């Protein structure tokens, strides 16, 4: 059986939505009891959350913002995390609202 040069995949099949897949994998990694605390796993999850967060997915903004604010040592990443938390809090994410309020006690729970 020689398949050289033949396209076996139907042309109408589309690739799965990478945004949804990467988001689910990232959340699974972070929520896994054994894996979620490892630095390398957090780094991978952060990379997977980056694109959905940029596209406005609230849960990705919330989780990535929390990771950047808690786990990153440099000011630039904390500033980006803070902005992501603010966006997610304004969109109504309760975890982001609580974390944003914890980071900004003077804001009186007003993420605007």
Buried (B, 14 or more C-beta within 10 A) or exposed (E): EEEEEEEEEEEEEEEEEEBEEBBEBBBEBBEEEEBBEEEEBBEBBBEBBBBBBEEEBBBBBBBBBBBBBEBBEEEEBBEBBBEBBBBBBBBEBEBBBBBBBEBBEEEEEEBE
